Amino acid sequence: MKKATKKRSKPRRRKTAFRPWRLLLRFILAAFTVTAIWCLYVLWLVSSYDIPEKYPGADAGIVLGAALWNDRPSPALRERLELARRLYEEGTVKRLILSGGYGGRHSSLSEAEGMRNYLVAAGVPREALLLEDKAADTYQNLVFSHSVGESEGVATYLIITHDYHATRAKEMAQFAGLDTMAVAAVHSDVLNPYYNNTREMLAYSKWKLDWALMKLGIVSPPTLP
């Protein structure tokens, strides 16, 4: 007689319990990786601007404002103004649009007025200076200065700022519809490069979010006050 063979039962597979914390951990790691890649990309953009030896000519240069200290341009703003003065004296720009609203350390003047006073004292004719004194950020600087320029027959622009700010300023100008010849930028000897590059990385990220919202029509571009 044949012995009855016992059927071996297959081992049961353990059901893997759903663990939400694993999913959350994967999400956090993915978000961290994407954020790190984005930050490195933006830092590369911010630091990739090379200051050329010569800029193309334009009808006007738009000097992007910065803080006043007791009604006088801060050291960083003076760097932009000295570049603007040189470009005017060389004939690269025919006029200067000084853009910036009220703000700064104990200042009663707008940034535009403080810049005008500095340039006039440095020998730039008052009639070559146009003021825009309502802007509160870079995009408003460009949009409101464009309006001032159009009313004065300005067709082409050269944006004047710092090198770390150049990439964002150029993108904003293009989005705002300015016929921008170039961004003229100065490298700062008074600002902390690590602080400003980090700050600009955040500002550029915010700009790209604002850009997307404006393109989708969720947010309206700023209008003249």
Contacts in CASP RR format, 6 or more apart in sequence:
PFRMAT RR
TARGET T0000
AUTHOR 0000-0000-0000
METHOD contacts of the structure
MODEL  1
MKKATKKRSKPRRRKTAFRPWRLLLRFILAAFTVTAIWCLYVLWLVSSYD
IPEKYPGADAGIVLGAALWNDRPSPALRERLELARRLYEEGTVKRLILSG
GYGGRHSSLSEAEGMRNYLVAAGVPREALLLEDKAADTYQNLVFSHSVGE
SEGVATYLIITHDYHATRAKEMAQFAGLDTMAVAAVHSDVLNPYYNNTRE
MLAYSKWKLDWALMKLGIVSPPTLP
38 205 0 8 1.000
39 201 0 8 1.000
42 201 0 8 1.000
42 204 0 8 1.000
42 205 0 8 1.000
43 197 0 8 1.000
43 201 0 8 1.000
45 167 0 8 1.000
45 204 0 8 1.000
46 164 0 8 1.000
46 167 0 8 1.000
46 197 0 8 1.000
46 200 0 8 1.000
46 201 0 8 1.000
46 204 0 8 1.000
47 164 0 8 1.000
47 197 0 8 1.000
48 167 0 8 1.000
49 163 0 8 1.000
49 164 0 8 1.000
49 166 0 8 1.000
49 167 0 8 1.000
49 183 0 8 1.000
49 185 0 8 1.000
51 163 0 8 1.000
51 185 0 8 1.000
51 186 0 8 1.000
51 187 0 8 1.000
52 182 0 8 1.000
55 87 0 8 1.000
55 92 0 8 1.000
55 158 0 8 1.000
55 181 0 8 1.000
55 182 0 8 1.000
55 184 0 8 1.000
56 92 0 8 1.000
56 158 0 8 1.000
56 181 0 8 1.000
56 182 0 8 1.000
57 91 0 8 1.000
57 92 0 8 1.000
57 93 0 8 1.000
57 156 0 8 1.000
57 158 0 8 1.000
57 181 0 8 1.000
58 92 0 8 1.000
58 93 0 8 1.000
58 94 0 8 1.000
58 156 0 8 1.000
58 157 0 8 1.000
58 158 0 8 1.000
58 181 0 8 1.000
58 182 0 8 1.000
59 93 0 8 1.000
59 94 0 8 1.000
59 95 0 8 1.000
59 153 0 8 1.000
59 154 0 8 1.000
59 155 0 8 1.000
59 156 0 8 1.000
59 157 0 8 1.000
60 93 0 8 1.000
60 94 0 8 1.000
60 95 0 8 1.000
60 96 0 8 1.000
60 97 0 8 1.000
60 130 0 8 1.000
60 149 0 8 1.000
60 152 0 8 1.000
60 154 0 8 1.000
60 156 0 8 1.000
60 157 0 8 1.000
60 158 0 8 1.000
61 84 0 8 1.000
61 87 0 8 1.000
61 93 0 8 1.000
61 95 0 8 1.000
61 96 0 8 1.000
61 97 0 8 1.000
61 157 0 8 1.000
61 158 0 8 1.000
61 159 0 8 1.000
61 160 0 8 1.000
61 184 0 8 1.000
62 96 0 8 1.000
62 97 0 8 1.000
62 99 0 8 1.000
62 141 0 8 1.000
62 142 0 8 1.000
62 145 0 8 1.000
62 157 0 8 1.000
62 158 0 8 1.000
62 159 0 8 1.000
62 160 0 8 1.000
63 80 0 8 1.000
63 81 0 8 1.000
63 84 0 8 1.000
63 96 0 8 1.000
63 97 0 8 1.000
63 98 0 8 1.000
63 99 0 8 1.000
63 115 0 8 1.000
63 160 0 8 1.000
63 161 0 8 1.000
64 80 0 8 1.000
64 99 0 8 1.000
64 100 0 8 1.000
64 138 0 8 1.000
64 141 0 8 1.000
64 142 0 8 1.000
64 159 0 8 1.000
64 160 0 8 1.000
64 161 0 8 1.000
64 165 0 8 1.000
64 169 0 8 1.000
65 77 0 8 1.000
65 80 0 8 1.000
65 98 0 8 1.000
65 99 0 8 1.000
65 100 0 8 1.000
65 111 0 8 1.000
65 112 0 8 1.000
65 115 0 8 1.000
65 135 0 8 1.000
65 141 0 8 1.000
66 73 0 8 1.000
66 74 0 8 1.000
66 76 0 8 1.000
66 77 0 8 1.000
66 80 0 8 1.000
66 111 0 8 1.000
67 74 0 8 1.000
67 76 0 8 1.000
67 77 0 8 1.000
67 103 0 8 1.000
67 104 0 8 1.000
67 105 0 8 1.000
67 107 0 8 1.000
67 111 0 8 1.000
68 74 0 8 1.000
68 77 0 8 1.000
68 103 0 8 1.000
68 104 0 8 1.000
68 105 0 8 1.000
68 107 0 8 1.000
68 109 0 8 1.000
68 111 0 8 1.000
68 114 0 8 1.000
69 104 0 8 1.000
69 105 0 8 1.000
69 106 0 8 1.000
69 107 0 8 1.000
70 105 0 8 1.000
70 106 0 8 1.000
70 107 0 8 1.000
71 107 0 8 1.000
71 108 0 8 1.000
71 109 0 8 1.000
71 114 0 8 1.000
71 117 0 8 1.000
72 114 0 8 1.000
72 117 0 8 1.000
72 118 0 8 1.000
73 81 0 8 1.000
73 114 0 8 1.000
73 115 0 8 1.000
73 118 0 8 1.000
75 190 0 8 1.000
76 162 0 8 1.000
76 188 0 8 1.000
76 190 0 8 1.000
76 191 0 8 1.000
77 111 0 8 1.000
77 115 0 8 1.000
78 118 0 8 1.000
79 162 0 8 1.000
79 186 0 8 1.000
79 188 0 8 1.000
79 189 0 8 1.000
79 190 0 8 1.000
80 160 0 8 1.000
80 161 0 8 1.000
80 162 0 8 1.000
80 186 0 8 1.000
81 115 0 8 1.000
81 118 0 8 1.000
81 119 0 8 1.000
81 122 0 8 1.000
82 186 0 8 1.000
83 160 0 8 1.000
83 184 0 8 1.000
83 185 0 8 1.000
83 186 0 8 1.000
84 93 0 8 1.000
84 96 0 8 1.000
84 119 0 8 1.000
84 160 0 8 1.000
85 119 0 8 1.000
85 122 0 8 1.000
85 123 0 8 1.000
85 124 0 8 1.000
87 93 0 8 1.000
87 158 0 8 1.000
87 160 0 8 1.000
87 184 0 8 1.000
88 94 0 8 1.000
88 95 0 8 1.000
88 96 0 8 1.000
88 124 0 8 1.000
88 128 0 8 1.000
89 124 0 8 1.000
92 158 0 8 1.000
92 184 0 8 1.000
93 158 0 8 1.000
94 128 0 8 1.000
95 128 0 8 1.000
95 129 0 8 1.000
95 130 0 8 1.000
95 152 0 8 1.000
95 154 0 8 1.000
96 119 0 8 1.000
96 124 0 8 1.000
96 128 0 8 1.000
96 129 0 8 1.000
96 130 0 8 1.000
96 160 0 8 1.000
97 130 0 8 1.000
97 131 0 8 1.000
97 132 0 8 1.000
97 145 0 8 1.000
97 148 0 8 1.000
97 149 0 8 1.000
97 154 0 8 1.000
97 157 0 8 1.000
98 111 0 8 1.000
98 112 0 8 1.000
98 114 0 8 1.000
98 115 0 8 1.000
98 116 0 8 1.000
98 119 0 8 1.000
98 129 0 8 1.000
98 130 0 8 1.000
98 131 0 8 1.000
98 132 0 8 1.000
99 111 0 8 1.000
99 112 0 8 1.000
99 132 0 8 1.000
99 135 0 8 1.000
99 141 0 8 1.000
99 142 0 8 1.000
99 144 0 8 1.000
99 145 0 8 1.000
100 110 0 8 1.000
100 111 0 8 1.000
100 112 0 8 1.000
100 115 0 8 1.000
100 132 0 8 1.000
100 133 0 8 1.000
100 134 0 8 1.000
100 135 0 8 1.000
100 136 0 8 1.000
100 141 0 8 1.000
101 110 0 8 1.000
101 111 0 8 1.000
101 112 0 8 1.000
101 133 0 8 1.000
101 134 0 8 1.000
101 135 0 8 1.000
101 136 0 8 1.000
102 109 0 8 1.000
102 110 0 8 1.000
102 111 0 8 1.000
102 133 0 8 1.000
103 110 0 8 1.000
103 111 0 8 1.000
104 111 0 8 1.000
109 117 0 8 1.000
110 131 0 8 1.000
110 133 0 8 1.000
111 133 0 8 1.000
112 131 0 8 1.000
112 132 0 8 1.000
112 133 0 8 1.000
113 131 0 8 1.000
113 133 0 8 1.000
116 126 0 8 1.000
116 129 0 8 1.000
116 131 0 8 1.000
119 129 0 8 1.000
120 126 0 8 1.000
120 129 0 8 1.000
130 148 0 8 1.000
130 149 0 8 1.000
130 152 0 8 1.000
131 148 0 8 1.000
132 141 0 8 1.000
132 144 0 8 1.000
132 145 0 8 1.000
132 147 0 8 1.000
132 148 0 8 1.000
134 140 0 8 1.000
134 144 0 8 1.000
134 224 0 8 1.000
134 225 0 8 1.000
135 141 0 8 1.000
135 143 0 8 1.000
135 144 0 8 1.000
135 145 0 8 1.000
138 165 0 8 1.000
138 168 0 8 1.000
138 169 0 8 1.000
138 172 0 8 1.000
138 203 0 8 1.000
139 172 0 8 1.000
139 176 0 8 1.000
139 207 0 8 1.000
139 210 0 8 1.000
139 221 0 8 1.000
139 222 0 8 1.000
140 222 0 8 1.000
142 159 0 8 1.000
142 169 0 8 1.000
142 172 0 8 1.000
142 173 0 8 1.000
142 176 0 8 1.000
142 178 0 8 1.000
143 176 0 8 1.000
143 221 0 8 1.000
143 222 0 8 1.000
143 224 0 8 1.000
144 224 0 8 1.000
145 157 0 8 1.000
146 157 0 8 1.000
146 176 0 8 1.000
146 177 0 8 1.000
146 178 0 8 1.000
147 224 0 8 1.000
148 154 0 8 1.000
155 179 0 8 1.000
156 179 0 8 1.000
156 180 0 8 1.000
156 181 0 8 1.000
157 173 0 8 1.000
157 178 0 8 1.000
157 179 0 8 1.000
157 180 0 8 1.000
157 181 0 8 1.000
158 180 0 8 1.000
158 181 0 8 1.000
158 182 0 8 1.000
158 183 0 8 1.000
158 184 0 8 1.000
159 166 0 8 1.000
159 169 0 8 1.000
159 170 0 8 1.000
159 173 0 8 1.000
159 180 0 8 1.000
159 182 0 8 1.000
159 183 0 8 1.000
159 184 0 8 1.000
160 183 0 8 1.000
160 184 0 8 1.000
160 185 0 8 1.000
161 169 0 8 1.000
161 183 0 8 1.000
161 184 0 8 1.000
161 185 0 8 1.000
161 186 0 8 1.000
162 185 0 8 1.000
162 186 0 8 1.000
162 187 0 8 1.000
162 188 0 8 1.000
162 191 0 8 1.000
162 196 0 8 1.000
163 185 0 8 1.000
163 186 0 8 1.000
163 187 0 8 1.000
163 188 0 8 1.000
164 188 0 8 1.000
164 193 0 8 1.000
164 196 0 8 1.000
164 197 0 8 1.000
164 200 0 8 1.000
165 185 0 8 1.000
165 200 0 8 1.000
166 183 0 8 1.000
166 185 0 8 1.000
167 204 0 8 1.000
168 200 0 8 1.000
168 203 0 8 1.000
168 204 0 8 1.000
168 207 0 8 1.000
169 183 0 8 1.000
170 180 0 8 1.000
170 183 0 8 1.000
171 207 0 8 1.000
171 211 0 8 1.000
172 207 0 8 1.000
173 180 0 8 1.000
173 183 0 8 1.000
174 180 0 8 1.000
175 211 0 8 1.000
175 214 0 8 1.000
176 221 0 8 1.000
188 196 0 8 1.000
210 219 0 8 1.000
213 219 0 8 1.000
214 220 0 8 1.000
214 221 0 8 1.000
END
